[in-house]
Amino acid sequence: MFKINCINNIANVGLNLLTDDYEMVNDFNDANAVLVRSSSLHDLELPPSLEAIARAGAGVNNIPLEKCAENGVVVFNTPGANANGVKEIVIASLVMASRDLFGGINWVNSCQEDPDIAKLVEKNKAKFAGTEIKGKKLGVIGLGQIGVLVANALNKLDMEVYGYDPYISVDAAWKLSKFIKQAKSLEEIFRECDFITVHIPLTDSTKGMFNKDSFAMMKDGVKILNFSRDTLVIDDDMVEALKSGKVGKYVTDFPNPKVCGIEGVTTIPHLGASTSESEDNCAVMAVKQLIDYLENGNIKNSVNYPSCDMGVCNNAGRIAINHKNIPNMLSQFTATFAKENINIPDMINKSKGQYAYTILDSESPVTPELADKIREINGVLKVRIIK
């Protein structure tokens, strides 16, 4: 029986995939696996029973990745599950940044008691006129699941789209329209584009990438959309750029006291992936990944351990080992099996940075005694008997 703890509300369409082999528990400390959305886990102690955490979403800044890896806890996310929802809100926000829809709507609401409102509208509507996005240059920074959808969609709306991603995957490259212009650098995006939308993770190298120096390279009146992470932007520099007119509009999905209420800023209450479809997709993907890991030992879409897939075990036994990525680990594992006179018909070993993961199938069932001997090997972090 696997015990699952939900830190946040997870869509039932995902939870309904759990069979009678799973039990929902309220206490984090009792869990074998955890499902989470945006709640922070940084201050929680990881219980020895914990084997995996699945984030129903893409960003994992709320999860202590290194601490989890060191304790043999695999962290999953759900890249692409909410991509269409974010794409649609980016398109809507780009139009809002181009035309003063909110200003016009709020003005009309303020005049609701005036019997001559129709005449007032005709007289004052020019105050809220904007520009069209057709023919304008859009820079898309980050061409992952979301960035590719955004670039392709806005290209079809007749924008001239530039894409920048030095680490673009082969899969993303295949999906990207041939009409997207490849920017050779961030500086090219900054110099050329009328609109810039960012879709990259927060790392040490991307933190604060929108600052006074980058703003200085941009066109006057540039419009910036941020549906990635708030700390990609230096807020004080953004406010100054808005006041000077260097930045014409800033749309952000991450409200904070420094930007809320500032003229030229549209703050959205973190609604990028807040659609029923996105929440369902994330829940289904997160739960399926947990099930495959807990029942079969397979890893897909982990952010702190390598991908490993041996399918369903058709042999008598299977053991999964989380360990340090150091020399001589695999030979020690196989030697331990050999001492017990157990043959290994199939296996996989993968590494990611400082950590590695090994699955070994055996021709006889894996015993607790054998698992204990594996645990005694220096560098082993967690051992699970799958079968």
C-alpha positions, 0 to 999 in steps of 0.5 A: 500500500502506497501512501499519498499526501496532497499538499494542494488541491489536485484535480480529481481526474488525476487522483481517480487514477490511483487504485486500491493500492494507494491510500490518501494520508493527511500527514506529510510525514506518513507519505511515500509520495507527495503531490504539490502545486505551489506550496513551498516545501523548503521548510519541511523535514523529509521523512524517511518514508518519502520516495517521490514528489510530483509537482503538478506544474512546470516550475519547481522553485518551491521544492528543495531539489538538492535536499531531495536528491541527497535523500534519494527523493525523486522530484517530478514536474509536468512540462507541457501539461499547462502549455496551451493555457499559458499560451492563450493568456500570453496572447490575450496579454499581448493584445492588452499591452497593445490596446488600452482595453482595461482603461476603456472598460474602467472608464465606461464603468465609471460612467454607468449612471450617465444617460448620455453614455453612448455620446460620451463613448463616441467623444472619448474613445480616442483616449483609449486607442492602441496599436495592432500587433500585426507586423510588429516584432515579437521576441520569445525568450525560451523555446520550450513547451510554452515558448514554441506554442507562443511563437507559432501562434503569434506568427500565425497572427502575422507578427514577425517572431524572433526566438532565442534559446541556446538550449532548445531541445530537438523535440522543440526544434521540430515543432517550431515553425520555419517562419520563426527567426532565430535570434543569435543572442539576447541582445538581438532580441532586446534591440529588435523587438517591439514586444518581448515575452519570456518563458525560461526557468529561474536560475542563477544566470537568468535571475534579474536578467531584465534590468537597467542594462538590458532595458537600455538596449531595448526600443523605446516603448517596448512591451514586456510580458513575464509569465515565467518567474517574478525574479527574472525582473529587477522591479526597481529598474522596471519601475524606472524604465516605465517612468522614463518611457523606455518600457511602455507596458509590463504585464506580469503574472506575479504581483508584488508591492513594488509593481502593483498599481504602477502606471503601465503595469498590468498585474495578473494574479498568477492565472497563467495555468489557471484553467480547468484543462491545465489543472486536469492535464497537470494532475493526470501527468503528475499522478501517472509519473508517480504510479510508474515510479512507485510500481515499476521504478521508472523515471520520466520528467524528473528534475533532480534524477535522470530519466530511466525506463525499463517498462513493466518488470517481466522478470522475477525481481526488480530493485531500484537504487538512488545513489551518488554518481561516483565510480565503481557503484555499478560493479559493487551492485552486480558483485552483491548479486553475484555473491547471492548467486542471483543472475541479472538479465536486464538493467539500466544505469543513468546519471544526472549531475552528482546523482545516478539511478540504477534499476536491476532485474533479477531471475529470482525475487529480491529479498530484504537481505539483499536490499540491506546489503546494497544499502551498506554500499557507500554512496547509496542513498535509497534502495527500493524493492519493486518486485 
